Amino acid sequence: MIKAISTTGYVFAIMCFLNGLAYSKDDPWFVQLQGGADLASHQDSLSINNHSNFPAPQNVDVYSLKSAHNGTVALTLGKQFSDALPWISHYTISGRIQYIAPSSVGNTITLYSMPAFLNYNYNWNLSSLAVTADTKLSLLNSAKYAPYVNLGFGVSFNDTESYSETALAGVTPRVSPGFANHTTTQFTYHLGAGLDFNYNASWRLSGGYEFESLGNFASGQGQTTWSADALHLNNHYTHMVLFGITYFIN
């Protein structure tokens, strides 16, 4: 509920700002739908206190991480403005909602930081809902094609869920830490570049690359021995390839 209220309020603020810029009937509103895939970039492992009271580094278990391959979809609503500069044909100001589908970053668990105790595989899903204010500059426009650069910033609701672990062959399963699901609200930004194809006055196709920073992810607390512990993943970045279709409301 809190996430829904925050997201709605943020989008409403963006749209009020856009409405204040709507000074010319020749500057069209538009709606854009994008979809694509992204590859996450983050730290290689996490360390969790195992409460063994052994000297470091045997006092922590190492949770290795793998790269996440996610699908993503985004909906943008905004307004396009003409520009008289010779190298900028127009620019847009818009609001965007983007969803990055869940994908597991869990890999292996090594107890006591000792390779001989590589005992488990684990699953830990990450997903995000990002709400941003965006701008885009279209460069060197021709009748059909226009390269562009874009930038956006806002908030990201980062979800972690579905923690589970599986003992490897020959290992007696332990009581799972059972780290709980959790949502963290973070500052996010993205920047990118691509190419627009102007199909006609009402429709535009596009393709491009974006770098996006989603901030940090954190699980909820664990159970039993790990009731005061959680998984923390810092500085989560994604590299996205996006394809979009835009409709202009003339």
Contacts in CASP RR format, 6 or more apart in sequence:
PFRMAT RR
TARGET T0000
AUTHOR 0000-0000-0000
METHOD contacts of the structure
MODEL  1
MIKAISTTGYVFAIMCFLNGLAYSKDDPWFVQLQGGADLASHQDSLSINN
HSNFPAPQNVDVYSLKSAHNGTVALTLGKQFSDALPWISHYTISGRIQYI
APSSVGNTITLYSMPAFLNYNYNWNLSSLAVTADTKLSLLNSAKYAPYVN
LGFGVSFNDTESYSETALAGVTPRVSPGFANHTTTQFTYHLGAGLDFNYN
ASWRLSGGYEFESLGNFASGQGQTTWSADALHLNNHYTHMVLFGITYFIN
3 129 0 8 1.000
3 157 0 8 1.000
3 183 0 8 1.000
6 155 0 8 1.000
6 157 0 8 1.000
6 185 0 8 1.000
7 97 0 8 1.000
7 129 0 8 1.000
7 131 0 8 1.000
7 157 0 8 1.000
10 131 0 8 1.000
10 154 0 8 1.000
10 155 0 8 1.000
11 95 0 8 1.000
11 97 0 8 1.000
11 131 0 8 1.000
14 94 0 8 1.000
14 95 0 8 1.000
14 133 0 8 1.000
15 77 0 8 1.000
15 95 0 8 1.000
17 93 0 8 1.000
17 133 0 8 1.000
18 77 0 8 1.000
18 78 0 8 1.000
18 79 0 8 1.000
18 93 0 8 1.000
18 94 0 8 1.000
18 95 0 8 1.000
21 79 0 8 1.000
21 81 0 8 1.000
21 93 0 8 1.000
22 29 0 8 1.000
22 79 0 8 1.000
24 81 0 8 1.000
26 82 0 8 1.000
27 79 0 8 1.000
27 80 0 8 1.000
27 81 0 8 1.000
27 82 0 8 1.000
28 79 0 8 1.000
28 80 0 8 1.000
28 248 0 8 1.000
28 249 0 8 1.000
28 250 0 8 1.000
29 77 0 8 1.000
29 78 0 8 1.000
29 79 0 8 1.000
29 80 0 8 1.000
29 248 0 8 1.000
29 249 0 8 1.000
30 76 0 8 1.000
30 77 0 8 1.000
30 78 0 8 1.000
30 79 0 8 1.000
30 80 0 8 1.000
30 92 0 8 1.000
30 94 0 8 1.000
30 246 0 8 1.000
30 247 0 8 1.000
30 248 0 8 1.000
30 249 0 8 1.000
31 75 0 8 1.000
31 76 0 8 1.000
31 77 0 8 1.000
31 78 0 8 1.000
31 246 0 8 1.000
31 247 0 8 1.000
31 249 0 8 1.000
32 74 0 8 1.000
32 75 0 8 1.000
32 76 0 8 1.000
32 77 0 8 1.000
32 94 0 8 1.000
32 206 0 8 1.000
32 244 0 8 1.000
32 245 0 8 1.000
32 246 0 8 1.000
32 247 0 8 1.000
33 73 0 8 1.000
33 74 0 8 1.000
33 75 0 8 1.000
33 76 0 8 1.000
33 244 0 8 1.000
33 245 0 8 1.000
34 72 0 8 1.000
34 73 0 8 1.000
34 74 0 8 1.000
34 75 0 8 1.000
34 76 0 8 1.000
34 98 0 8 1.000
34 206 0 8 1.000
34 242 0 8 1.000
34 243 0 8 1.000
34 244 0 8 1.000
35 71 0 8 1.000
35 72 0 8 1.000
35 73 0 8 1.000
35 74 0 8 1.000
35 242 0 8 1.000
35 243 0 8 1.000
35 244 0 8 1.000
36 71 0 8 1.000
36 72 0 8 1.000
36 73 0 8 1.000
36 240 0 8 1.000
36 241 0 8 1.000
36 242 0 8 1.000
36 243 0 8 1.000
37 69 0 8 1.000
37 70 0 8 1.000
37 71 0 8 1.000
37 72 0 8 1.000
37 240 0 8 1.000
37 241 0 8 1.000
38 69 0 8 1.000
38 70 0 8 1.000
38 71 0 8 1.000
38 72 0 8 1.000
38 100 0 8 1.000
38 212 0 8 1.000
38 238 0 8 1.000
38 239 0 8 1.000
38 240 0 8 1.000
38 241 0 8 1.000
39 67 0 8 1.000
39 68 0 8 1.000
39 69 0 8 1.000
39 238 0 8 1.000
39 239 0 8 1.000
40 67 0 8 1.000
40 68 0 8 1.000
40 69 0 8 1.000
40 70 0 8 1.000
40 103 0 8 1.000
40 105 0 8 1.000
40 126 0 8 1.000
40 236 0 8 1.000
40 237 0 8 1.000
40 238 0 8 1.000
41 67 0 8 1.000
41 236 0 8 1.000
41 237 0 8 1.000
41 238 0 8 1.000
41 239 0 8 1.000
42 65 0 8 1.000
42 67 0 8 1.000
42 105 0 8 1.000
42 233 0 8 1.000
42 234 0 8 1.000
42 235 0 8 1.000
42 236 0 8 1.000
42 237 0 8 1.000
43 65 0 8 1.000
43 233 0 8 1.000
43 234 0 8 1.000
43 235 0 8 1.000
44 64 0 8 1.000
44 65 0 8 1.000
45 62 0 8 1.000
45 63 0 8 1.000
45 64 0 8 1.000
45 65 0 8 1.000
46 62 0 8 1.000
46 63 0 8 1.000
46 65 0 8 1.000
46 231 0 8 1.000
46 232 0 8 1.000
46 233 0 8 1.000
47 60 0 8 1.000
47 61 0 8 1.000
47 62 0 8 1.000
47 63 0 8 1.000
47 113 0 8 1.000
48 60 0 8 1.000
48 61 0 8 1.000
48 63 0 8 1.000
48 177 0 8 1.000
48 226 0 8 1.000
48 229 0 8 1.000
48 231 0 8 1.000
49 59 0 8 1.000
49 60 0 8 1.000
49 229 0 8 1.000
50 59 0 8 1.000
50 60 0 8 1.000
50 61 0 8 1.000
50 111 0 8 1.000
50 112 0 8 1.000
50 225 0 8 1.000
51 225 0 8 1.000
51 226 0 8 1.000
52 58 0 8 1.000
52 59 0 8 1.000
52 112 0 8 1.000
53 59 0 8 1.000
54 112 0 8 1.000
57 113 0 8 1.000
58 112 0 8 1.000
58 113 0 8 1.000
58 114 0 8 1.000
59 112 0 8 1.000
60 112 0 8 1.000
60 113 0 8 1.000
61 109 0 8 1.000
61 110 0 8 1.000
61 111 0 8 1.000
61 112 0 8 1.000
61 113 0 8 1.000
62 109 0 8 1.000
62 110 0 8 1.000
62 113 0 8 1.000
63 106 0 8 1.000
63 107 0 8 1.000
63 108 0 8 1.000
63 109 0 8 1.000
63 122 0 8 1.000
63 231 0 8 1.000
64 106 0 8 1.000
64 107 0 8 1.000
64 108 0 8 1.000
64 109 0 8 1.000
64 110 0 8 1.000
65 105 0 8 1.000
65 106 0 8 1.000
65 107 0 8 1.000
65 233 0 8 1.000
66 104 0 8 1.000
66 105 0 8 1.000
66 106 0 8 1.000
66 107 0 8 1.000
67 105 0 8 1.000
68 103 0 8 1.000
68 104 0 8 1.000
68 105 0 8 1.000
68 126 0 8 1.000
69 103 0 8 1.000
70 100 0 8 1.000
70 101 0 8 1.000
70 102 0 8 1.000
70 103 0 8 1.000
70 127 0 8 1.000
70 238 0 8 1.000
71 100 0 8 1.000
71 101 0 8 1.000
71 103 0 8 1.000
72 98 0 8 1.000
72 99 0 8 1.000
72 100 0 8 1.000
72 101 0 8 1.000
72 240 0 8 1.000
72 242 0 8 1.000
73 98 0 8 1.000
73 99 0 8 1.000
74 96 0 8 1.000
74 97 0 8 1.000
74 98 0 8 1.000
74 99 0 8 1.000
74 242 0 8 1.000
75 96 0 8 1.000
75 97 0 8 1.000
75 98 0 8 1.000
76 94 0 8 1.000
76 95 0 8 1.000
76 96 0 8 1.000
76 97 0 8 1.000
76 134 0 8 1.000
77 94 0 8 1.000
77 95 0 8 1.000
78 92 0 8 1.000
78 93 0 8 1.000
78 94 0 8 1.000
78 95 0 8 1.000
79 92 0 8 1.000
79 93 0 8 1.000
79 94 0 8 1.000
80 90 0 8 1.000
80 91 0 8 1.000
80 92 0 8 1.000
80 248 0 8 1.000
81 90 0 8 1.000
81 91 0 8 1.000
81 92 0 8 1.000
81 93 0 8 1.000
82 89 0 8 1.000
82 90 0 8 1.000
83 89 0 8 1.000
83 90 0 8 1.000
83 91 0 8 1.000
87 139 0 8 1.000
87 140 0 8 1.000
88 137 0 8 1.000
88 138 0 8 1.000
88 139 0 8 1.000
89 138 0 8 1.000
89 139 0 8 1.000
89 140 0 8 1.000
89 141 0 8 1.000
89 146 0 8 1.000
90 138 0 8 1.000
90 141 0 8 1.000
91 135 0 8 1.000
91 136 0 8 1.000
91 137 0 8 1.000
91 138 0 8 1.000
92 134 0 8 1.000
92 135 0 8 1.000
92 136 0 8 1.000
92 138 0 8 1.000
93 133 0 8 1.000
93 134 0 8 1.000
93 135 0 8 1.000
94 133 0 8 1.000
94 134 0 8 1.000
94 135 0 8 1.000
94 136 0 8 1.000
95 131 0 8 1.000
95 132 0 8 1.000
95 133 0 8 1.000
95 134 0 8 1.000
96 130 0 8 1.000
96 131 0 8 1.000
96 132 0 8 1.000
96 133 0 8 1.000
96 134 0 8 1.000
96 152 0 8 1.000
97 129 0 8 1.000
97 130 0 8 1.000
97 131 0 8 1.000
98 128 0 8 1.000
98 129 0 8 1.000
98 130 0 8 1.000
98 131 0 8 1.000
98 132 0 8 1.000
99 127 0 8 1.000
99 128 0 8 1.000
99 129 0 8 1.000
99 130 0 8 1.000
100 127 0 8 1.000
100 128 0 8 1.000
100 129 0 8 1.000
100 130 0 8 1.000
100 214 0 8 1.000
100 238 0 8 1.000
101 127 0 8 1.000
102 125 0 8 1.000
102 126 0 8 1.000
102 127 0 8 1.000
102 159 0 8 1.000
102 161 0 8 1.000
102 162 0 8 1.000
103 125 0 8 1.000
103 126 0 8 1.000
103 127 0 8 1.000
104 123 0 8 1.000
104 124 0 8 1.000
104 125 0 8 1.000
104 126 0 8 1.000
104 162 0 8 1.000
105 124 0 8 1.000
105 125 0 8 1.000
105 126 0 8 1.000
105 233 0 8 1.000
106 121 0 8 1.000
106 122 0 8 1.000
106 123 0 8 1.000
106 124 0 8 1.000
107 121 0 8 1.000
107 122 0 8 1.000
108 118 0 8 1.000
108 120 0 8 1.000
108 121 0 8 1.000
108 122 0 8 1.000
109 118 0 8 1.000
109 119 0 8 1.000
109 120 0 8 1.000
109 121 0 8 1.000
109 122 0 8 1.000
109 165 0 8 1.000
110 117 0 8 1.000
110 118 0 8 1.000
110 119 0 8 1.000
111 117 0 8 1.000
111 118 0 8 1.000
111 119 0 8 1.000
118 168 0 8 1.000
119 167 0 8 1.000
119 168 0 8 1.000
119 171 0 8 1.000
120 165 0 8 1.000
120 166 0 8 1.000
120 167 0 8 1.000
120 168 0 8 1.000
120 171 0 8 1.000
121 165 0 8 1.000
121 166 0 8 1.000
121 168 0 8 1.000
122 163 0 8 1.000
122 164 0 8 1.000
122 165 0 8 1.000
122 166 0 8 1.000
123 162 0 8 1.000
123 163 0 8 1.000
123 164 0 8 1.000
123 165 0 8 1.000
124 160 0 8 1.000
124 162 0 8 1.000
124 163 0 8 1.000
124 179 0 8 1.000
124 219 0 8 1.000
124 231 0 8 1.000
125 159 0 8 1.000
125 160 0 8 1.000
125 161 0 8 1.000
125 162 0 8 1.000
126 158 0 8 1.000
126 159 0 8 1.000
126 160 0 8 1.000
126 217 0 8 1.000
126 233 0 8 1.000
126 236 0 8 1.000
127 158 0 8 1.000
127 159 0 8 1.000
127 161 0 8 1.000
128 156 0 8 1.000
128 157 0 8 1.000
128 158 0 8 1.000
128 159 0 8 1.000
128 188 0 8 1.000
128 214 0 8 1.000
129 156 0 8 1.000
129 157 0 8 1.000
129 159 0 8 1.000
130 154 0 8 1.000
130 155 0 8 1.000
130 156 0 8 1.000
130 157 0 8 1.000
130 188 0 8 1.000
130 190 0 8 1.000
130 212 0 8 1.000
130 214 0 8 1.000
131 154 0 8 1.000
131 155 0 8 1.000
131 156 0 8 1.000
132 152 0 8 1.000
132 153 0 8 1.000
132 154 0 8 1.000
132 155 0 8 1.000
132 188 0 8 1.000
132 189 0 8 1.000
132 190 0 8 1.000
133 152 0 8 1.000
133 153 0 8 1.000
133 154 0 8 1.000
134 150 0 8 1.000
134 151 0 8 1.000
134 152 0 8 1.000
135 150 0 8 1.000
135 151 0 8 1.000
135 152 0 8 1.000
136 148 0 8 1.000
136 149 0 8 1.000
136 150 0 8 1.000
136 151 0 8 1.000
137 148 0 8 1.000
137 149 0 8 1.000
137 150 0 8 1.000
138 146 0 8 1.000
138 147 0 8 1.000
138 148 0 8 1.000
138 196 0 8 1.000
139 146 0 8 1.000
139 147 0 8 1.000
139 148 0 8 1.000
139 149 0 8 1.000
140 146 0 8 1.000
140 147 0 8 1.000
143 198 0 8 1.000
144 197 0 8 1.000
144 198 0 8 1.000
145 195 0 8 1.000
145 196 0 8 1.000
145 197 0 8 1.000
145 198 0 8 1.000
146 195 0 8 1.000
146 196 0 8 1.000
146 198 0 8 1.000
147 193 0 8 1.000
147 194 0 8 1.000
147 195 0 8 1.000
147 196 0 8 1.000
148 193 0 8 1.000
148 194 0 8 1.000
148 195 0 8 1.000
148 196 0 8 1.000
148 206 0 8 1.000
149 191 0 8 1.000
149 192 0 8 1.000
149 193 0 8 1.000
149 194 0 8 1.000
150 190 0 8 1.000
150 191 0 8 1.000
150 192 0 8 1.000
150 193 0 8 1.000
150 210 0 8 1.000
151 189 0 8 1.000
151 190 0 8 1.000
151 191 0 8 1.000
151 192 0 8 1.000
152 189 0 8 1.000
152 190 0 8 1.000
152 191 0 8 1.000
153 187 0 8 1.000
153 188 0 8 1.000
153 189 0 8 1.000
153 190 0 8 1.000
154 187 0 8 1.000
154 188 0 8 1.000
154 189 0 8 1.000
155 185 0 8 1.000
155 186 0 8 1.000
155 187 0 8 1.000
155 188 0 8 1.000
156 185 0 8 1.000
156 186 0 8 1.000
156 187 0 8 1.000
156 188 0 8 1.000
156 214 0 8 1.000
156 215 0 8 1.000
157 183 0 8 1.000
157 184 0 8 1.000
157 185 0 8 1.000
158 183 0 8 1.000
158 184 0 8 1.000
158 185 0 8 1.000
158 186 0 8 1.000
158 214 0 8 1.000
158 215 0 8 1.000
158 216 0 8 1.000
158 217 0 8 1.000
158 236 0 8 1.000
159 181 0 8 1.000
159 182 0 8 1.000
159 183 0 8 1.000
160 179 0 8 1.000
160 181 0 8 1.000
160 182 0 8 1.000
160 183 0 8 1.000
160 184 0 8 1.000
160 217 0 8 1.000
160 218 0 8 1.000
160 219 0 8 1.000
160 220 0 8 1.000
160 231 0 8 1.000
161 181 0 8 1.000
162 181 0 8 1.000
163 176 0 8 1.000
163 177 0 8 1.000
163 178 0 8 1.000
163 179 0 8 1.000
163 180 0 8 1.000
163 181 0 8 1.000
163 219 0 8 1.000
163 231 0 8 1.000
164 176 0 8 1.000
164 178 0 8 1.000
165 176 0 8 1.000
165 177 0 8 1.000
166 173 0 8 1.000
167 173 0 8 1.000
167 174 0 8 1.000
175 223 0 8 1.000
175 224 0 8 1.000
175 225 0 8 1.000
176 223 0 8 1.000
177 222 0 8 1.000
177 223 0 8 1.000
177 224 0 8 1.000
177 225 0 8 1.000
177 226 0 8 1.000
177 229 0 8 1.000
178 222 0 8 1.000
178 223 0 8 1.000
178 226 0 8 1.000
179 219 0 8 1.000
179 220 0 8 1.000
179 221 0 8 1.000
179 222 0 8 1.000
179 226 0 8 1.000
179 229 0 8 1.000
179 230 0 8 1.000
179 231 0 8 1.000
180 219 0 8 1.000
180 220 0 8 1.000
180 221 0 8 1.000
180 222 0 8 1.000
181 219 0 8 1.000
181 220 0 8 1.000
182 218 0 8 1.000
182 219 0 8 1.000
182 220 0 8 1.000
182 230 0 8 1.000
184 216 0 8 1.000
184 217 0 8 1.000
184 218 0 8 1.000
186 214 0 8 1.000
186 215 0 8 1.000
186 216 0 8 1.000
187 215 0 8 1.000
188 212 0 8 1.000
188 213 0 8 1.000
188 214 0 8 1.000
188 215 0 8 1.000
189 212 0 8 1.000
189 213 0 8 1.000
190 210 0 8 1.000
190 211 0 8 1.000
190 212 0 8 1.000
190 213 0 8 1.000
190 240 0 8 1.000
191 210 0 8 1.000
191 211 0 8 1.000
192 208 0 8 1.000
192 209 0 8 1.000
192 210 0 8 1.000
192 211 0 8 1.000
193 208 0 8 1.000
193 209 0 8 1.000
194 206 0 8 1.000
194 207 0 8 1.000
194 208 0 8 1.000
194 209 0 8 1.000
195 206 0 8 1.000
195 207 0 8 1.000
195 208 0 8 1.000
196 204 0 8 1.000
196 205 0 8 1.000
196 206 0 8 1.000
196 207 0 8 1.000
197 204 0 8 1.000
197 205 0 8 1.000
197 206 0 8 1.000
198 204 0 8 1.000
199 205 0 8 1.000
201 248 0 8 1.000
201 250 0 8 1.000
202 247 0 8 1.000
202 248 0 8 1.000
202 250 0 8 1.000
203 245 0 8 1.000
203 246 0 8 1.000
203 247 0 8 1.000
203 248 0 8 1.000
204 245 0 8 1.000
204 246 0 8 1.000
204 248 0 8 1.000
205 243 0 8 1.000
205 244 0 8 1.000
205 245 0 8 1.000
205 246 0 8 1.000
206 242 0 8 1.000
206 243 0 8 1.000
206 244 0 8 1.000
206 245 0 8 1.000
206 246 0 8 1.000
207 241 0 8 1.000
207 242 0 8 1.000
207 243 0 8 1.000
207 244 0 8 1.000
208 241 0 8 1.000
208 242 0 8 1.000
208 243 0 8 1.000
209 239 0 8 1.000
209 240 0 8 1.000
209 241 0 8 1.000
209 242 0 8 1.000
210 239 0 8 1.000
210 240 0 8 1.000
210 242 0 8 1.000
211 237 0 8 1.000
211 238 0 8 1.000
211 239 0 8 1.000
211 240 0 8 1.000
212 237 0 8 1.000
212 238 0 8 1.000
212 240 0 8 1.000
213 235 0 8 1.000
213 236 0 8 1.000
213 237 0 8 1.000
214 236 0 8 1.000
214 237 0 8 1.000
214 238 0 8 1.000
215 234 0 8 1.000
215 235 0 8 1.000
215 236 0 8 1.000
216 232 0 8 1.000
216 233 0 8 1.000
216 234 0 8 1.000
216 235 0 8 1.000
216 236 0 8 1.000
217 232 0 8 1.000
217 233 0 8 1.000
217 236 0 8 1.000
218 230 0 8 1.000
218 231 0 8 1.000
218 232 0 8 1.000
218 233 0 8 1.000
219 230 0 8 1.000
219 231 0 8 1.000
219 232 0 8 1.000
220 230 0 8 1.000
220 231 0 8 1.000
221 227 0 8 1.000
221 228 0 8 1.000
221 229 0 8 1.000
221 230 0 8 1.000
222 229 0 8 1.000
222 230 0 8 1.000
END
